[in-house]
Amino acid sequence: MTELHSLKITIPNDMVYLDIVENFAAETAKKFGFEKTQIGQIELAVEESVANVIKHAFEPGELNTFDVICEQIPLGMKIIVKDKGLPFDPGQLAQYDAEKIDGRENAPGLGLFLMKSAMDQVSFVNLGMEGKETHLIKYLPKKNIEEYYPGRKLDVEKAPPAAKVITEKIPYDVRRMQANEAIEVSKCAYKSHGYTFFDDVIYFPDRLVALNNSEELISLVAVTMDNIFMGHSALHYPYLGASIAELTYCFVNMEYRGQGCLTRLIEQLFRTEKKYPLTGIYVNSVTNHVFTQKVVVKYGVNDCGIYLAASPGTWVFKGISGESKQRLSVVLGFKYLNPAPELTLYAPAAHREMIEKLYCNIGGKPGFAVPQEGQTRPRQEKSVITVNVFESENCAEVWVDSFGSDLVKQIKHTLFDLKSKQVGAIYIYLSLEKPEVYSAAPQLEELGFFFSGVLPQTQIGDTLILQYLNNIALDYGQIQILTDMGKQLLCYIKERDTNLIAR
């Protein structure tokens, strides 16, 4: 069987390199057995595809590179143009209409029309956090192409200057996201974080639309009076019908970061009518800067926990100083949307005082009790736990749905499995409303878990959070905390960090 070859070239996003890519594709096509006319068609398709990436795939003034791959396939050739630039929605591409071009060389949809005319197959692939690809396929048996557009060359253009912040106040509207605006949300996420954002859902416009249709996500956008996209924020339910949701996906395009978009988006999210009513909202605020912490505290979202090393240190925050190379820690904040319920919690003795302070900080009304003799003994043998691994974050959550006498054994096995997979940070959630937590938490702390905080109103009730760091070196001095309560909590956690105690 004949070996099929593959060649790749990586080029800067600069039009001066367009001829090099065309020559690369042409010479490769010649080696793969294509004739002069077909090679010309391949050059044309590559020219259109590569020029489109250079002109439109990156932010103005952004310096980057992308790949062009030529693969030999049975009876032909496949060209992949792969970039990690701005997301886009191929469903919104303009359709070429020859009767309406009025002699224009850059008529809408002409580039795609030329590619499809010159090649046998043209397709677009969204890779999420890995970017996107354009696939061009040409077969050796000559296909009937009625018209061929030879020698069309694009004007070499310099990238326009990066967008400047609009200093004067402008009128704008805040409303629910429309389906065709999902791509703008993805682009805005890219402009803010590149492809480093913790949840790759944000890079799939179709998924954002589907989540909004199911009401698992409530997306609001800020738009100018001319319907130009400015920013986005959302409430994300951890599951359909949950009583709490996360305030997340908050992005504002650079030029509008002085218009108060984020403030209005958050205010509107609180007021927006919801198919699944909420009792509370929680927020995870990064700690390499305090900007997000300042915003959420203003709306009564107060500190109740700190997740150490929750995200990779490769996160990008464009336009915001204070970036850190170590894994990012986040502050967990919570806000009751209704009067806090009166609860009886079985806080483990070692953490009772801190847990009470955290509830006081978020406006909770818990009562605390010490279990009676025998209450801490599980009534069943098998524990029920749920493990969620987040690959992009390299962290995991372990939810103890019900306590069993084998809990420590199960957690040991789970911990061994997660560590063998090199999961960096592991968080375990225990119901404070069940007396078994009183003795279970100290046993888990003997395995290396240590205090993280509390989270009310979850699917298993109000929870105690413990955390485990898997061979992660953490400089607490790089963790920026805004509030006095948050700083006190960080000191409390640091004193109990088993990694530091072991040194």
Secondary structure per residue as TSV (DSSP state, phi and psi in degrees):
chain	resnum	aa	ss	phi	psi
A	1	M	-	360.0	130.5
A	2	T	-	-68.3	134.1
A	3	E	-	-72.2	135.4
A	4	L	-	-95.2	129.2
A	5	H	-	-96.8	157.7
A	6	S	E	-140.6	133.2
A	7	L	E	-127.9	148.4
A	8	K	E	-136.5	141.8
A	9	I	E	-129.1	138.1
A	10	T	E	-112.3	126.4
A	11	I	E	-130.7	156.6
A	12	P	E	-71.4	158.1
A	13	N	S	-82.7	68.9
A	14	D	-	-138.5	130.9
A	15	M	G	-62.3	-19.6
A	16	V	G	-66.1	-16.8
A	17	Y	G	-95.5	4.4
A	18	L	H	-61.2	-42.9
A	19	D	H	-62.3	-36.2
A	20	I	H	-62.2	-43.2
A	21	V	H	-66.0	-42.6
A	22	E	H	-60.0	-44.3
A	23	N	H	-64.4	-39.2
A	24	F	H	-59.2	-48.1
A	25	A	H	-66.3	-40.1
A	26	A	H	-66.0	-46.3
A	27	E	H	-65.4	-38.0
A	28	T	H	-66.3	-43.2
A	29	A	H	-60.3	-38.2
A	30	K	H	-62.7	-43.0
A	31	K	H	-64.5	-30.8
A	32	F	T	-83.1	-0.6
A	33	G	T	103.5	10.0
A	34	F	-	-81.1	151.7
A	35	E	-	-93.8	174.7
A	36	K	H	-55.8	-48.1
A	37	T	H	-62.6	-44.6
A	38	Q	H	-66.5	-36.1
A	39	I	H	-63.7	-38.1
A	40	G	H	-62.2	-39.7
A	41	Q	H	-66.0	-39.9
A	42	I	H	-63.5	-42.8
A	43	E	H	-59.3	-42.4
A	44	L	H	-61.8	-47.3
A	45	A	H	-64.3	-40.6
A	46	V	H	-65.6	-41.4
A	47	E	H	-58.0	-47.2
A	48	E	H	-64.7	-45.4
A	49	S	H	-66.9	-46.4
A	50	V	H	-68.3	-41.9
A	51	A	H	-61.4	-37.6
A	52	N	H	-62.8	-40.5
A	53	V	H	-65.1	-46.4
A	54	I	H	-62.0	-40.6
A	55	K	H	-81.5	-33.2
A	56	H	H	-124.1	-11.9
A	57	A	S	-83.8	-13.2
A	58	F	S	-126.1	162.7
A	59	E	-	-66.8	152.0
A	60	P	T	-55.4	128.3
A	61	G	T	82.1	-5.1
A	62	E	-	-74.8	130.3
A	63	L	-	-96.0	124.1
A	64	N	-	-155.7	178.9
A	65	T	E	-131.5	163.8
A	66	F	E	-150.3	168.2
A	67	D	E	-110.2	145.4
A	68	V	E	-123.6	121.0
A	69	I	E	-116.8	127.8
A	70	C	E	-108.9	115.6
A	71	E	E	-113.1	134.6
A	72	Q	E	-82.0	125.2
A	73	I	E	-120.2	163.0
A	74	P	T	-53.8	122.8
A	75	L	T	66.3	22.4
A	76	G	E	175.4	-153.0
A	77	M	E	-145.3	139.5
A	78	K	E	-120.5	128.3
A	79	I	E	-112.3	127.8
A	80	I	E	-115.5	121.6
A	81	V	E	-103.9	108.9
A	82	K	E	-115.9	126.0
A	83	D	E	-135.7	160.3
A	84	K	-	-116.0	48.5
A	85	G	S	-98.5	-159.3
A	86	L	-	-56.4	136.5
A	87	P	-	-62.7	156.5
A	88	F	-	-150.7	161.1
A	89	D	-	-112.2	106.4
A	90	P	G	-61.6	-21.6
A	91	G	G	-66.1	-16.5
A	92	Q	G	-99.6	6.4
A	93	L	-	-66.3	136.7
A	94	A	-	-67.0	145.0
A	95	Q	-	-95.9	130.3
A	96	Y	-	-71.1	132.5
A	97	D	-	-126.1	106.0
A	98	A	G	-61.6	-26.2
A	99	E	G	-79.3	-10.4
A	100	K	G	-118.5	15.9
A	101	I	-	-80.9	-23.0
A	102	D	T	53.6	36.4
A	103	G	T	76.5	6.7
A	104	R	-	-79.9	134.6
A	105	E	T	-77.1	-23.8
A	106	N	T	-108.7	38.6
A	107	A	-	-59.3	144.7
A	108	P	T	-55.7	131.0
A	109	G	T	83.6	-3.4
A	110	L	H	-64.8	-40.9
A	111	G	H	-59.4	-47.0
A	112	L	H	-64.6	-38.6
A	113	F	H	-61.2	-42.6
A	114	L	H	-64.1	-42.7
A	115	M	H	-61.1	-45.2
A	116	K	H	-69.3	-30.8
A	117	S	H	-71.0	-36.1
A	118	A	H	-84.1	-26.0
A	119	M	S	-114.0	164.5
A	120	D	S	-83.2	-31.6
A	121	Q	E	-142.3	136.9
A	122	V	E	-133.0	127.1
A	123	S	E	-145.9	161.8
A	124	F	E	-124.0	136.3
A	125	V	E	-124.8	124.6
A	126	N	E	-91.7	121.3
A	127	L	-	-103.5	10.6
A	128	G	G	65.7	-125.5
A	129	M	G	-68.2	-12.8
A	130	E	G	-91.5	5.9
A	131	G	-	95.4	-139.5
A	132	K	E	-152.8	163.1
A	133	E	E	-135.9	146.4
A	134	T	E	-108.4	127.5
A	135	H	E	-107.8	125.8
A	136	L	E	-121.4	123.4
A	137	I	E	-121.4	134.1
A	138	K	E	-132.7	129.1
A	139	Y	E	-97.7	148.4
A	140	L	S	-65.2	-44.0
A	141	P	S	-59.7	121.0
A	142	K	-	-62.8	125.6
A	143	K	-	-90.1	155.8
A	144	N	-	-84.7	104.2
A	145	I	-	-109.5	113.2
A	146	E	S	-64.7	-39.2
A	147	E	-	-128.2	142.7
A	148	Y	-	-127.0	133.3
A	149	Y	-	-105.4	90.5
A	150	P	T	-79.8	149.0
A	151	G	T	62.1	19.2
A	152	R	-	-75.3	118.2
A	153	K	-	-111.5	138.7
A	154	L	-	-86.0	146.2
A	155	D	-	-66.1	134.6
A	156	V	-	-77.2	120.8
A	157	E	-	-120.4	142.3
A	158	K	-	-81.6	145.1
A	159	A	-	-63.2	137.0
A	160	P	-	-67.3	158.7
A	161	P	-	-62.7	153.6
A	162	A	-	-61.1	148.4
A	163	A	-	-60.9	136.6
A	164	K	-	-96.9	150.6
A	165	V	-	-65.0	131.5
A	166	I	-	-81.9	113.4
A	167	T	-	-84.8	-33.6
A	168	E	S	-76.0	145.1
A	169	K	-	-71.9	135.6
A	170	I	-	-123.2	151.9
A	171	P	-	-75.4	143.6
A	172	Y	E	-155.6	168.0
A	173	D	E	-119.0	151.9
A	174	V	E	-122.1	126.0
A	175	R	E	-155.4	176.5
A	176	R	E	-64.3	146.0
A	177	M	-	-68.1	137.9
A	178	Q	-	-93.4	154.5
A	179	A	G	-55.7	-40.5
A	180	N	G	-74.3	-5.1
A	181	E	G	-95.2	-5.4
A	182	A	H	-60.3	-35.5
A	183	I	H	-65.3	-34.0
A	184	E	H	-67.5	-33.3
A	185	V	H	-64.7	-45.5
A	186	S	H	-61.0	-43.1
A	187	K	H	-63.5	-40.1
A	188	C	H	-65.3	-39.1
A	189	A	H	-62.0	-42.3
A	190	Y	H	-62.6	-44.6
A	191	K	H	-61.9	-31.0
A	192	S	H	-85.4	-37.7
A	193	H	H	-132.8	6.6
A	194	G	T	61.0	-141.9
A	195	Y	T	-103.5	39.2
A	196	T	-	-109.7	-0.1
A	197	F	-	-63.0	146.2
A	198	F	S	-63.9	-27.8
A	199	D	-	-118.7	112.5
A	200	D	G	-72.0	-6.3
A	201	V	G	-55.3	-32.9
A	202	I	G	-63.6	-19.8
A	203	Y	G	-94.3	4.7
A	204	F	-	-117.1	95.2
A	205	P	H	-54.9	-37.7
A	206	D	H	-65.2	-34.0
A	207	R	H	-71.0	-38.2
A	208	L	H	-60.9	-41.1
A	209	V	H	-64.1	-45.7
A	210	A	H	-62.5	-42.3
A	211	L	H	-64.7	-37.2
A	212	N	H	-69.7	-36.7
A	213	N	H	-64.4	-34.3
A	214	S	T	-85.3	-6.1
A	215	E	T	69.8	14.2
A	216	E	S	-74.8	-20.8
A	217	L	E	-130.9	133.9
A	218	I	E	-114.0	104.3
A	219	S	E	-101.4	128.5
A	220	L	E	-114.9	145.3
A	221	V	E	-124.7	150.6
A	222	A	E	-103.4	129.1
A	223	V	E	-135.3	147.5
A	224	T	E	-68.1	172.2
A	225	M	T	-66.6	-15.6
A	226	D	T	-95.5	13.1
A	227	N	-	67.0	29.2
A	228	I	-	-86.0	130.0
A	229	F	E	-66.9	133.6
A	230	M	E	-114.9	-45.8
A	231	G	E	-168.7	176.0
A	232	H	E	-149.0	147.9
A	233	S	E	-151.7	156.6
A	234	A	E	-150.4	159.9
A	235	L	E	-108.4	125.6
A	236	H	E	-115.2	114.9
A	237	Y	-	-75.1	133.0
A	238	P	S	-63.8	-24.5
A	239	Y	S	-161.3	158.3
A	240	L	T	-60.5	128.6
A	241	G	T	88.4	2.1
A	242	A	-	-61.0	153.2
A	243	S	S	-90.7	-10.4
A	244	I	E	-129.3	153.4
A	245	A	E	-139.1	157.3
A	246	E	E	-93.6	131.5
A	247	L	E	-80.5	116.6
A	248	T	E	-155.1	-174.1
A	249	Y	E	52.3	45.4
A	250	C	E	-93.1	110.0
A	251	F	E	-137.0	140.9
A	252	V	E	-133.2	128.9
A	253	N	-	-59.7	143.1
A	254	M	G	-49.9	-44.2
A	255	E	G	-68.0	-14.9
A	256	Y	G	-109.5	14.5
A	257	R	T	-81.6	50.6
A	258	G	T	-159.3	6.9
A	259	Q	S	-97.6	-1.7
A	260	G	-	76.2	22.7
A	261	C	H	-58.3	-48.4
A	262	L	H	-61.9	-39.8
A	263	T	H	-60.6	-48.1
A	264	R	H	-67.7	-36.8
A	265	L	H	-62.2	-45.1
A	266	I	H	-66.3	-44.8
A	267	E	H	-58.4	-42.5
A	268	Q	H	-69.1	-35.1
A	269	L	H	-61.7	-40.3
A	270	F	H	-62.3	-36.0
A	271	R	H	-88.1	-19.3
A	272	T	S	-60.2	134.6
A	273	E	-	-65.7	136.7
A	274	K	-	-122.2	136.6
A	275	K	S	-63.9	-37.1
A	276	Y	S	-113.2	100.1
A	277	P	-	-57.5	145.3
A	278	L	-	-109.9	145.8
A	279	T	S	-99.7	-16.0
A	280	G	E	-163.5	162.4
A	281	I	E	-129.4	138.7
A	282	Y	E	-123.3	155.6
A	283	V	E	-138.7	139.2
A	284	N	E	-107.4	110.1
A	285	S	E	-104.7	128.6
A	286	V	E	-65.8	158.6
A	287	T	S	-118.1	12.0
A	288	N	S	-83.0	-9.2
A	289	H	S	-152.8	168.5
A	290	V	S	-110.2	9.9
A	291	F	H	-58.1	-51.6
A	292	T	H	-64.0	-39.2
A	293	Q	H	-59.1	-41.4
A	294	K	H	-62.1	-41.8
A	295	V	H	-64.6	-48.9
A	296	V	H	-73.6	-33.5
A	297	V	H	-61.7	-33.8
A	298	K	H	-59.8	-26.0
A	299	Y	T	-105.0	19.6
A	300	G	T	76.9	18.5
A	301	V	-	-90.5	101.9
A	302	N	E	-107.0	156.6
A	303	D	E	-64.7	135.5
A	304	C	E	-140.8	2.7
A	305	G	E	-174.9	164.7
A	306	I	E	-137.6	121.1
A	307	Y	E	-92.4	111.7
A	308	L	E	-76.7	141.5
A	309	A	E	51.4	43.3
A	310	A	E	-76.6	-24.5
A	311	S	E	-136.7	155.0
A	312	P	-	-61.1	148.8
A	313	G	T	-72.9	-0.2
A	314	T	T	-85.2	0.1
A	315	W	-	-54.0	138.5
A	316	V	-	-109.0	135.5
A	317	F	-	-126.0	88.6
A	318	K	T	-70.1	131.4
A	319	G	T	83.3	3.0
A	320	I	-	-126.3	128.6
A	321	S	-	-80.7	171.3
A	322	G	-	93.4	26.2
A	323	E	-	-73.0	148.4
A	324	S	-	-127.4	147.3
A	325	K	S	-91.5	-15.6
A	326	Q	S	-81.2	166.3
A	327	R	-	-57.6	140.1
A	328	L	E	-83.2	134.0
A	329	S	E	-97.0	154.8
A	330	V	E	-131.6	148.6
A	331	V	E	-92.2	128.9
A	332	L	E	-91.5	123.7
A	333	G	E	-119.6	155.3
A	334	F	E	-142.1	146.2
A	335	K	E	-138.0	126.0
A	336	Y	E	-75.7	134.0
A	337	L	S	-93.8	-17.2
A	338	N	S	-123.3	167.0
A	339	P	-	-52.9	134.3
A	340	A	-	-61.2	135.4
A	341	P	-	-73.9	153.2
A	342	E	E	-85.7	123.9
A	343	L	E	-129.0	159.2
A	344	T	E	-110.1	118.1
A	345	L	E	-115.5	144.1
A	346	Y	-	-105.9	68.0
A	347	A	-	-66.6	129.3
A	348	P	-	-54.3	140.9
A	349	A	G	-53.5	-40.4
A	350	A	G	-64.7	-24.1
A	351	H	G	-117.4	6.8
A	352	R	H	-55.2	-47.0
A	353	E	H	-64.0	-45.1
A	354	M	H	-67.0	-41.3
A	355	I	H	-61.2	-40.3
A	356	E	H	-64.1	-40.1
A	357	K	H	-63.2	-41.5
A	358	L	H	-65.8	-40.8
A	359	Y	H	-66.3	-39.0
A	360	C	H	-61.7	-36.8
A	361	N	H	-66.9	-32.6
A	362	I	H	-99.6	3.9
A	363	G	T	82.3	23.9
A	364	G	-	-77.7	163.9
A	365	K	E	-130.7	60.3
A	366	P	E	-85.3	150.9
A	367	G	E	-106.3	146.2
A	368	F	E	-112.6	140.2
A	369	A	-	-136.0	152.1
A	370	V	-	-102.1	127.3
A	371	P	-	-60.0	147.1
A	372	Q	-	-74.3	162.4
A	373	E	T	-56.5	128.3
A	374	G	T	94.5	-18.9
A	375	Q	T	-69.5	-26.9
A	376	T	T	-81.6	-8.4
A	377	R	S	-82.5	121.3
A	378	P	-	-57.6	144.3
A	379	R	S	-86.9	-7.5
A	380	Q	S	-131.9	159.5
A	381	E	S	-79.8	-45.3
A	382	K	S	-91.1	126.5
A	383	S	-	-80.0	151.5
A	384	V	E	-113.5	117.7
A	385	I	E	-128.0	152.6
A	386	T	E	-122.0	128.5
A	387	V	E	-114.3	124.9
A	388	N	E	-118.1	120.5
A	389	V	E	-106.0	128.8
A	390	F	E	-108.5	99.3
A	391	E	T	-63.0	-41.3
A	392	S	T	-65.4	-27.8
A	393	E	T	-94.2	-14.0
A	394	N	T	53.9	46.9
A	395	C	E	-142.4	170.4
A	396	A	E	-145.6	151.8
A	397	E	E	-114.6	139.4
A	398	V	E	-123.8	114.8
A	399	W	E	-102.4	123.0
A	400	V	E	-89.2	98.1
A	401	D	E	-71.2	-35.7
A	402	S	E	-153.3	143.9
A	403	F	-	-83.0	136.7
A	404	G	-	-132.9	167.6
A	405	S	T	-67.6	-14.7
A	406	D	T	-96.8	15.6
A	407	L	H	-56.9	-50.0
A	408	V	H	-60.9	-40.9
A	409	K	H	-62.6	-45.4
A	410	Q	H	-63.2	-42.8
A	411	I	H	-66.9	-35.9
A	412	K	H	-58.9	-47.0
A	413	H	H	-64.3	-42.6
A	414	T	H	-63.9	-42.9
A	415	L	H	-62.8	-42.9
A	416	F	H	-61.1	-42.8
A	417	D	H	-65.4	-44.3
A	418	L	H	-68.1	-38.2
A	419	K	H	-67.3	-38.2
A	420	S	H	-66.1	-25.6
A	421	K	T	-88.1	4.7
A	422	Q	T	61.5	34.7
A	423	V	-	-69.3	128.8
A	424	G	-	-75.7	-46.7
A	425	A	E	-130.2	137.9
A	426	I	E	-129.9	129.8
A	427	Y	E	-120.9	132.6
A	428	I	E	-117.4	136.5
A	429	Y	E	-113.1	126.0
A	430	L	E	-124.4	134.7
A	431	S	E	-71.6	122.6
A	432	L	T	-77.1	-9.4
A	433	E	T	-87.6	-4.6
A	434	K	S	-110.0	132.0
A	435	P	T	-61.3	-23.2
A	436	E	T	-61.1	-24.4
A	437	V	H	-63.4	-26.4
A	438	Y	H	-59.4	-38.4
A	439	S	H	-102.2	-24.5
A	440	A	H	-68.9	-40.5
A	441	A	H	-59.7	-48.3
A	442	P	H	-60.5	-34.5
A	443	Q	H	-65.9	-38.6
A	444	L	H	-71.9	-30.5
A	445	E	H	-67.1	-26.8
A	446	E	T	-68.4	-19.6
A	447	L	T	-84.9	-6.5
A	448	G	T	115.2	-3.2
A	449	F	-	-74.7	153.3
A	450	F	E	-146.4	168.8
A	451	F	E	-59.9	142.1
A	452	S	E	-127.9	-39.8
A	453	G	E	153.0	-158.0
A	454	V	E	-133.6	154.6
A	455	L	E	-140.4	114.3
A	456	P	E	-78.5	163.0
A	457	Q	E	62.2	31.1
A	458	T	E	-84.1	-177.4
A	459	Q	T	-66.8	-16.7
A	460	I	T	-111.9	16.6
A	461	G	E	96.4	-167.6
A	462	D	E	-69.0	135.0
A	463	T	E	-122.4	149.0
A	464	L	E	-94.0	134.6
A	465	I	E	-111.0	127.8
A	466	L	E	-114.2	155.1
A	467	Q	E	-134.3	157.1
A	468	Y	E	-138.1	129.0
A	469	L	E	-107.6	125.8
A	470	N	S	-94.9	91.4
A	471	N	S	54.4	47.1
A	472	I	-	-110.4	123.6
A	473	A	-	-84.5	124.2
A	474	L	-	-126.5	126.7
A	475	D	-	-97.2	104.3
A	476	Y	G	-62.0	-24.8
A	477	G	G	-65.5	-19.4
A	478	Q	G	-88.9	-4.3
A	479	I	-	-88.8	114.6
A	480	Q	-	-96.8	118.9
A	481	I	-	-117.6	136.7
A	482	L	-	-84.3	-51.1
A	483	T	S	-90.0	159.1
A	484	D	H	-64.4	-40.5
A	485	M	H	-64.0	-40.6
A	486	G	H	-63.8	-40.8
A	487	K	H	-65.6	-40.2
A	488	Q	H	-64.0	-40.9
A	489	L	H	-64.8	-40.9
A	490	L	H	-61.5	-42.2
A	491	C	H	-62.2	-40.9
A	492	Y	H	-62.0	-43.8
A	493	I	H	-67.0	-43.7
A	494	K	H	-58.7	-39.7
A	495	E	H	-65.1	-20.6
A	496	R	H	-110.5	1.8
A	497	D	-	-64.8	111.5
A	498	T	H	-63.7	-24.8
A	499	N	H	-67.2	-38.6
A	500	L	H	-75.7	-37.9
A	501	I	H	-63.2	-35.0
A	502	A	T	-73.6	-17.1
A	503	R	-	-76.6	360.0
